[in-house]
Amino acid sequence: MHVAVIGAGTIGLTTAWYLRERGAQVSVFEMEKPANGASWGNAGQILPIKSVPLSEPGNLKYAMKSFFKKSSPITAPNTLDANLIRFLAHFMRNSTKKRHLMSANEMFQLGKSTFNEFAYLESHGVDTTRTIAPFTSAFSSRVSANSMIAEFQRISKTSMTMDLEMLDGVELRKREPLVEEHYDFGLQLNNQSFVNPPKLVSNLVASLQLLDVEIKSKSKVKNVVHVSGKTQVLLENGKSETFDAVVIATGAWLNRLTADHGVRMPVVAGIGYSMAVDVPHQTQGMLYFPEAHLATTNYGNRLRISTFMQMGDVEIPRDPKRQNRLQQIAQNVIPQADWSSVSEFWSGARPLSGDGKPLLGGTRTEGIYVNSGHGMWGITLAPVSAKLLADLITGKREIPKAFNPLR
Ligand SMILES: Cc1cc2nc3c(=O)[nH]c(=O)nc-3n(C[C@H](O)[C@H](O)[C@H](O)COP(=O)(O)OP(=O)(O)OC[C@H]3O[C@@H](n4cnc5c(N)ncnc54)[C@H](O)[C@@H]3O)c2cc1C
């Protein structure tokens, strides 16, 4: 069986790996180069417990208040296209408490074996760069942590066991000296993981090449069609190639290739920004400042800082003012960092699906499959989604209906 995977982000590359492991011959098509999209500058946090849909009553309320404020961390674009309007309609419909709990539970069932799956990749020669570390959230007071505590307590009763510690300001700073005095309460979730995203991608590429998987950069796919029992990949340069099956894993570009294959769930871009900075001492691994909507992750001997969610089309122009804004927010939160050392300012598009869940499985067209829409959690969910899809394509098992791309 020869399978084409379109898109060399973390999702496409892990899908290629599991397909190859199950004996398929695999070719990867990438319009630019691997990690051209969200898979390069993200925060690299592997947090299945946090991998829930964005659509939720609190987020809806927050989005309504702040959506059109330019300075807000979550913003809408100036113009609303049809895809974005459909996305917002889905987002609102899925933001009830009942629907959020149901979708969150479906996501936990998907994500709960991700640490095992990362370990599996590692034991089969892929250097995922994963480090086991705590995930620490810093709050200005115990009260502002209440909703996260309630969320974690609910999850630990129903879906996943967790090792959670509550820290007062003194203990918080003892463990994480970079956290500024203003923060008086911490929640530390132990035994989580993070990766170095650019290295994860380049190591996946190296492992695939060792397994004779061809990675074709500068190969933009224009269309995918099914002709007489085979699938055909048509490239922008006029060439075409024939395969037994095709996986579309093009992140926030998904809807451009899936419209003819019955996929109606909109996937829009949630553009985020990041930068790297020197720090006087490393953190234990991952920090999160919910009130500032800011996340930090150890990145070599530096810190990668990320924030913002600018919703819109994947190609919308990036806002250069965001660099200053990101730096201003981060400076208030981590004043001890060396702000003259800022580099690697980056932006990338999270593939946000209307109901916040990945699109994982077959389309209306025989032989054409989808793996996208992982939103804020594509690195966390990459190996579990890839394994499920590779199993489906090679006839080993079905995928839960919750992720059906035709829903
Ligand atoms: C600021 C930020 C922080 C984040 N932090 C985390 C985190 O801590 N943990 C976590 O789990 N997730 C995180 N994410 C989310 C995560 O980065 C994404 O969910 C994930 O990278 C999506 O991977 P992907 O492979 O689906 O998409 P992408 O990485 O965007 O890859 C899609 C690829 O498809 C290619 N492509 C598109 N169209 C075509 C075409 N027609 N032909 C050929 N190639 C094409 C693109 O060039 C691109 O390389 C974060 C995202 C952002 C923006």
Ligand as a Chemical Component Dictionary entry (heavy atoms), coordinates in Angstrom:
data_LIG
# 
_chem_comp.id                   LIG 
_chem_comp.type                 NON-POLYMER 
_chem_comp.pdbx_formal_charge   0 
_chem_comp.three_letter_code    LIG 
# 
loop_
_chem_comp_atom.comp_id 
_chem_comp_atom.atom_id 
_chem_comp_atom.alt_atom_id 
_chem_comp_atom.type_symbol 
_chem_comp_atom.charge 
_chem_comp_atom.model_Cartn_x 
_chem_comp_atom.model_Cartn_y 
_chem_comp_atom.model_Cartn_z 
_chem_comp_atom.pdbx_ordinal 
LIG C1  C1  C 0 1.758  29.871 20.048 1  
LIG C2  C2  C 0 1.350  28.415 20.011 2  
LIG C3  C3  C 0 1.614  27.600 21.113 3  
LIG C4  C4  C 0 1.223  26.262 21.100 4  
LIG N1  N1  N 0 1.553  25.468 22.154 5  
LIG C5  C5  C 0 1.214  24.141 22.145 6  
LIG C6  C6  C 0 1.578  23.289 23.232 7  
LIG O1  O1  O 0 2.216  23.719 24.182 8  
LIG N2  N2  N 0 1.204  21.979 23.192 9  
LIG C7  C7  C 0 0.486  21.458 22.143 10 
LIG O2  O2  O 0 0.155  20.285 22.183 11 
LIG N3  N3  N 0 0.162  22.250 21.064 12 
LIG C8  C8  C 0 0.496  23.562 21.056 13 
LIG N4  N4  N 0 0.147  24.376 20.012 14 
LIG C9  C9  C 0 -0.680 23.806 18.936 15 
LIG C10 C10 C 0 0.167  23.010 17.951 16 
LIG O3  O3  O 0 1.278  23.776 17.573 17 
LIG C11 C11 C 0 -0.663 22.666 16.712 18 
LIG O4  O4  O 0 -1.892 22.059 17.084 19 
LIG C12 C12 C 0 0.097  21.674 15.821 20 
LIG O5  O5  O 0 1.378  22.163 15.538 21 
LIG C13 C13 C 0 -0.660 21.443 14.517 22 
LIG O6  O6  O 0 0.144  20.589 13.729 23 
LIG P1  P1  P 0 -0.277 20.268 12.234 24 
LIG O7  O7  O 0 0.736  19.332 11.722 25 
LIG O8  O8  O 0 -1.716 19.892 12.198 26 
LIG O9  O9  O 0 -0.229 21.694 11.483 27 
LIG P2  P2  P 0 1.023  22.517 10.958 28 
LIG O10 O10 O 0 2.178  22.400 11.854 29 
LIG O11 O11 O 0 0.519  23.891 10.688 30 
LIG O12 O12 O 0 1.423  21.793 9.626  31 
LIG C14 C14 C 0 0.648  21.855 8.448  32 
LIG C15 C15 C 0 1.617  21.751 7.279  33 
LIG O13 O13 O 0 0.877  21.595 6.086  34 
LIG C16 C16 C 0 1.549  22.290 5.047  35 
LIG N5  N5  N 0 0.586  22.529 3.971  36 
LIG C17 C17 C 0 -0.539 23.288 4.017  37 
LIG N6  N6  N 0 -1.181 23.261 2.837  38 
LIG C18 C18 C 0 -0.458 22.468 2.019  39 
LIG C19 C19 C 0 -0.621 22.051 0.666  40 
LIG N7  N7  N 0 -1.661 22.445 -0.078 41 
LIG N8  N8  N 0 0.329  21.240 0.119  42 
LIG C20 C20 C 0 1.407  20.806 0.864  43 
LIG N9  N9  N 0 1.595  21.202 2.147  44 
LIG C21 C21 C 0 0.677  21.999 2.729  45 
LIG C22 C22 C 0 2.026  23.556 5.749  46 
LIG O14 O14 O 0 3.075  24.168 5.025  47 
LIG C23 C23 C 0 2.468  23.023 7.108  48 
LIG O15 O15 O 0 3.829  22.668 7.138  49 
LIG C24 C24 C 0 0.537  25.731 19.978 50 
LIG C25 C25 C 0 0.302  26.536 18.862 51 
LIG C26 C26 C 0 0.703  27.871 18.873 52 
LIG C27 C27 C 0 0.457  28.715 17.659 53 
# 
loop_
_chem_comp_bond.comp_id 
_chem_comp_bond.atom_id_1 
_chem_comp_bond.atom_id_2 
_chem_comp_bond.value_order 
_chem_comp_bond.pdbx_ordinal 
LIG C1  C2  SING 1  
LIG C2  C3  SING 2  
LIG C2  C26 DOUB 3  
LIG C3  C4  DOUB 4  
LIG C4  N1  SING 5  
LIG C4  C24 SING 6  
LIG N1  C5  DOUB 7  
LIG C5  C6  SING 8  
LIG C5  C8  SING 9  
LIG C6  O1  DOUB 10 
LIG C6  N2  SING 11 
LIG N2  C7  SING 12 
LIG C7  O2  DOUB 13 
LIG C7  N3  SING 14 
LIG N3  C8  DOUB 15 
LIG C8  N4  SING 16 
LIG N4  C9  SING 17 
LIG N4  C24 SING 18 
LIG C9  C10 SING 19 
LIG C10 O3  SING 20 
LIG C10 C11 SING 21 
LIG C11 O4  SING 22 
LIG C11 C12 SING 23 
LIG C12 O5  SING 24 
LIG C12 C13 SING 25 
LIG C13 O6  SING 26 
LIG O6  P1  SING 27 
LIG P1  O7  DOUB 28 
LIG P1  O8  SING 29 
LIG P1  O9  SING 30 
LIG O9  P2  SING 31 
LIG P2  O10 DOUB 32 
LIG P2  O11 SING 33 
LIG P2  O12 SING 34 
LIG O12 C14 SING 35 
LIG C14 C15 SING 36 
LIG C15 O13 SING 37 
LIG C15 C23 SING 38 
LIG O13 C16 SING 39 
LIG C16 N5  SING 40 
LIG C16 C22 SING 41 
LIG N5  C17 SING 42 
LIG N5  C21 SING 43 
LIG C17 N6  DOUB 44 
LIG N6  C18 SING 45 
LIG C18 C19 SING 46 
LIG C18 C21 DOUB 47 
LIG C19 N7  SING 48 
LIG C19 N8  DOUB 49 
LIG N8  C20 SING 50 
LIG C20 N9  DOUB 51 
LIG N9  C21 SING 52 
LIG C22 O14 SING 53 
LIG C22 C23 SING 54 
LIG C23 O15 SING 55 
LIG C24 C25 DOUB 56 
LIG C25 C26 SING 57 
LIG C26 C27 SING 58 
# 
